[in-house]
Amino acid sequence: MEAPVAVPTARRLHQSVIGLGAIALGLAYAWGAIDIASEAGYGGVGPNFLPWLVALLLVVCGGLLLWQARHGGFENDEAPPGAAKGDWDALAWISAGVLLNAAAIERVGFVIGCALCFVFAVRGLRRAEGKPAGGLRGTALDFATGFLIAAPAYWLFTKLLAINLPGLTGTGWL
């Protein structure tokens, strides 16, 4: 049986800080969740369920990261695939799509806003892979795909779950 490879102290410290940061973030979420009402709602859980769940998972993940850092670290892990540096152009396209959706959703409705967000995100991801953005035909196809993904989600939320999302028309179907 081989002994684990020793990780340099500075690297171990940095990895431990990441684990401690996740634990601290989880504890901060838990502290914030204390003030949220706990009365059970429609689905049998209260509004504080999700914040408590996120807090618990952050603390557990942080604990696992800390344990890993203290017991050999991530030295033997393979390098992640992809570029060595971030692709800022792709990030700009994806961010622009999210911001456009947030700014336009009240004016154009949920379905069209999400379809536009999808177009921008796909363009950014294609550019990150070094592929052409798609041209006019590709953009139209991306919009149609985004529309076909967003429309059923909109209908499920508004018709089945009775959750109000901004629509383009007053009918509740678009």
Residue pairs with C-beta under 8 A, 6 or more apart in sequence:
4 71
4 72
5 72
5 75
5 76
7 15
7 72
7 73
7 74
7 75
11 73
11 75
12 69
12 70
12 73
15 65
15 68
15 69
15 73
15 74
16 66
16 69
16 70
18 65
18 69
19 62
19 63
19 64
19 65
19 66
19 67
19 68
19 69
20 62
20 66
21 62
22 58
22 59
22 61
22 62
22 65
23 58
23 59
23 62
23 63
23 66
24 62
25 58
25 62
26 54
26 55
26 56
26 57
26 58
26 59
26 60
26 61
26 62
27 55
27 59
29 51
29 54
29 55
29 58
30 51
30 52
30 55
30 56
30 59
32 51
33 48
33 51
33 52
33 55
36 46
36 47
36 48
36 51
37 46
37 47
37 48
38 46
38 47
38 48
39 46
40 46
41 47
68 74
87 127
87 128
89 124
89 127
89 128
90 124
90 125
90 127
90 128
91 124
92 124
93 120
93 121
93 123
93 124
93 127
94 120
94 121
94 124
94 125
96 120
97 116
97 117
97 118
97 119
97 120
97 121
97 124
98 117
98 120
98 121
100 113
100 116
100 117
100 120
101 113
101 114
101 116
101 117
104 112
104 113
104 116
105 113
105 166
106 166
108 116
108 168
109 166
109 167
109 168
109 169
109 174
110 150
110 154
110 165
110 166
110 167
111 147
111 150
111 151
111 154
111 167
111 168
111 174
112 147
112 168
113 166
114 146
114 149
114 150
114 153
114 154
115 143
115 144
115 146
115 147
115 149
115 150
116 143
116 146
117 146
118 142
118 143
118 145
118 146
118 149
118 150
119 139
119 142
119 143
119 146
122 134
122 142
122 145
122 146
123 133
123 134
123 139
123 142
126 132
126 133
126 134
127 133
132 138
133 139
134 141
134 142
151 174
154 165
154 167
154 174
155 173
157 163
157 165
158 164
158 165
158 167
158 172
159 172
167 173
167 174
168 174
